[in-house]
Amino acid sequence: MSKIDWTPKALKQLVKLPIAIQDSINDAVDAMAIEWPASRNVKSMVNRSDYRLRVGRYRVLFIVLPDGEIRVFRINEVKKRDDRTY
């Protein structure tokens, strides 16, 4: 069982995006939570403790909190990929 915890900053960034992209990101996050840790389009960030999920030109930055059997994913940011994303 997984729980997805969106930070206020990430929700604010998400609602500024077009509805179609919001739906794609929500679907990708839900699929990632179900398939974890064998999720596609997920990579560990170099020299950091968080991960990134690639959804088209957008990146969802998140961490996995150690809660035993229940996996808690805290979504930190949703950003469009460019040279300033990371």
HELIX and SHEET records of a PDB file:
HELIX    1   1 PRO A    8  VAL A   15  1                                   8    
HELIX    2   2 ILE A   19  GLU A   35  1                                  17    
SHEET    1   A 5 SER A   2  TRP A   6  0                                        
SHEET    2   A 5 ARG A  71  LYS A  80  1                                        
SHEET    3   A 5 TYR A  58  LEU A  65 -1                                        
SHEET    4   A 5 TYR A  51  VAL A  55 -1                                        
SHEET    5   A 5 VAL A  42  SER A  44 -1                                        
END                                                                             
